[in-house]
Amino acid sequence: MRYFFKQNQFIDNQIILNEYEYHYLSRVKRLKAGDPFEFVIKQTLFIAEVLSFKTNYLKVEILRSNKVDNNEIELVLFQSIIKEQAFSTVLSTCTQLGVSKFIPVITHRSIVKINPNDFEKKRIRWEKILTRSSSQSFQDIESSMGNVLSISDFLKTFTFKNFDILVVPWEEELSNSLQTVLDKYNKNNIKRVGVFIGPEGGLTKNEIDLLKEKEFKSVSLGKHILKSESAGFYTLAQIKYFLNI
């Protein structure tokens, strides 16, 4: 696995561990002296060997290091808020597919309504999922979580002009399949892709129209209607196949 730490955790070849990190490395991974250890700090990849492992720190010998290649296509998922377990599944599976940033959005038909005061608690739990999934899938960059936004605030404040592809699967789209839309792009010119996924009850026509005003293309994923937690994974997998990444 590949682990991610903050800059202030790494001092004199020692990695300061929080309670969760210590528990995971000691009880789950059973890390011990002599084990190889690979970690990333601020886009630098370190290949190391564990020298000693204590309750609150890990001492390592750095064997080599190099800058992480950040030339890959950036994938951003705008995910409507859905039920907790399903949302956690989205974070885990889509991180494994290479999503670098998640933006949670409250849409008209979102069943779950998040109180801003409760968001930080959820954010801590969600970020643990992102860190664990980024590590497990050997991502070069740790996935991150943006602030939760209502769809109106999302449309007003988010900047879309830097995206080369923006798509939103919609069960009422009859004309454009995802593949048809993707085929119109030159894959060699694509650097940033955004995917918007609706909630359990789907997006309203008004929401689709507003997204189209921001240059989103509504697409069909086929004759079968997928669950919200499946739609993002399917769409991203198709896009990755198209882009050969």
N, C-alpha and C positions, 0 to 999 in steps of 0.2 A: 504494500500500500504506500501511497504518497500522502504525507501529512502537511498541514498548513498552520503556520504560526505567525504572530505579529512580530514586528521588528523589536519592540521592547521586551519580548520574551527571550531573545537570544543575546546572551552576554558571555563573553569569554568562553566560547564553545560549550556553554550550558544553556539548556532550554528550560525556562521557568514554566511549570505546568500548573494549570488550574485543577480543581477537584475532578471535573469531568474527564479531562485529558489523562490525568493520572489513573483514574479508574479504568478507562478504556484501554490504555497501553499496558497496564499491569494485570488486570483481570480478564480482559477480552483477548488481547493480542499476546499476552504472556511474554512481554518484551524482557530481554535480559542482556547482560554484558556480552559483547561479541557478536550480537545480531547486527545485520545491515540495517540502515535506517535512512530513508529518503524523505526530504521535506523541502517545502517552498516558503520563502520569505520575500515579500515584495518583488515578485517575478524573478527571483534567483533560485535555481534548483540546487540543492546540496545533496551529495551522495556521501554518506557517513557511516561510521561504525559506532555502536554504543559502547562506551567505556564503563559507565556506572549508571545506576538507576535508583534514585531516591524518591521519597514521598512527594517532594515538591519540585524536583528538577531532574533533568536528564543530561548527563555529560557525554559528549560525542567527540570523535575525531573526524574532522572533515577530510575526506579522501580527494574530492574534487567538487567544483561548482561551475555552473554556467548559467547565463541568462536564459530565461524561458522564452521560447519562440512565440511571439504574440501576433503572428501574421495570419492566424487562422480567421475564418469567417466568424463574426460575432452573431450569436443567436440570442434573441431576447423574447421571453414569453410574457405576454400580458394575460394573466389568468384571472378570470372572474372568481370571486370567493365562492367556494363550495364547502361541503361538510368536511369537518376536520380530518378524518381518516383519508378521505379521497384527496384532499388538498395535499396532505403529507405524501401520498403516493405520487402525485404530480411532481412535487419537488424532488423526490428521490429519483424517479425514472427519467425525468427530463434533464436533470443534472447529469445523469449517466450518458445522455445523448449529446451533451456538450453545451447546454444552455448556460450562458454566463451571467444572466441577470433575469430576475423574476419581478414583475410589477403586479401586485394584487389589486384587483379592481372590483368595486361593489357596483353591480349592475341592477337593473330594474327587477329582474326575477331572481336575484341572489336570495337563497333561502336563509343563509347565515348573514346576520348583520353584526359587524364588528364595532364595538364601542372603542373610540380612540384611546380611552384610558386602559383598555385591555390589550391593545395591539402590541405593546412592548413585551408582555408576557408571551404572547404567541410568537412574536418575532424571535425571541431567544430560542424557543423550541424549534422553530422553522430553520433558524441559522445552524443549529446543531445538525439537522438533517442535511442541509446543504454541505456543511463541512465533511460529514461522514460520507456522503455520496461522492463528493469531489475527490476525497481520498481514495475511496474504493475503486473508482473508475479511472484513476491516474490522470485527472485533469491537470493542465498546466497552470490554470488560474482558478482560484476558488470561486464558486458561484456566489452571487450576492443577492440581497433582497431589498427592493425599494420600499418606500412607504405605501401603505394602503391608500387608494384614492377612490372617490366616487367617480363614476364614468364621466360626469360633467366636468369635474376637476381634471381628470385625466385628459380629456379632449382639449381643455383650455390651457393646461400648463405643460404638457409633455411635448418635447420637440421631436418631430417625425421626419424632418427634412434630410437627416443623415442616414436614413434607411434606404436600401436599394430594393428590398422586397418587403411589402406589408400585406399580409393575407389574414382573412377571418373566415373560418369555416362556418357555413350557415345551412341548416337543413332545408331551407326554402329556396336555396339557389338552384336553378334548373339549367342555366346556360353554360356556366364555366366550371369545369372540373379543376381540381388542384393542378393536375398534370398539364392541362391546357394553358392555364395561366403561367405556370413555370416555364413552359416551352417558349414563351415570348421573350424571356430574358436571356442575355448572354452571360452564361455562368462565370466566365472569366472576369467579369466586371463587378461581381457581387462581393461586398465586404461586410454588409450588415443586414440581418433579416429579423423582422418582427412578426410574431404570430399572436393573434388575439383569440382567446377561447372563451366561449360563453358559459353560463352556469347550467345547473341541472335542467332548468326549464327553457333554455335557449335564449338568444338575444331577440329583442323586439325589432320590428322593421324600422322604427325610428332610430334605434341604436345603430343598426346596420347603415342606415342612410348617413348618420353623423360620422361614422367611421369611414365611409366612402368619401366624404368631404375631406378627410385627412389622407386620402390616397390609398386607403386599404382596398384590396380586391376581395370581394366575397367569393368563396369557392365551395363546391360540393365535394364531399369525401366519398361519394357513392350512394347507392340506394338504401343502405342501412344507416340508421342513426346511432352514432356512438355516444357513450357516456362522456361527460365533460372530462373526467380523468383519463379517458382513453384517446380523446380527440387530439389533445396536444401532442401526445406521444406519437400517434399515427402521422399527424401533419409534419412534425419535425423529422421523423424517420424518412418520409417521402422527400422532404427538402434536402436532407443530407445525402440521400441517394442521387438526387438530381445534380447536386453540387460536387459529388464525389469527395465528400469529407467524412 
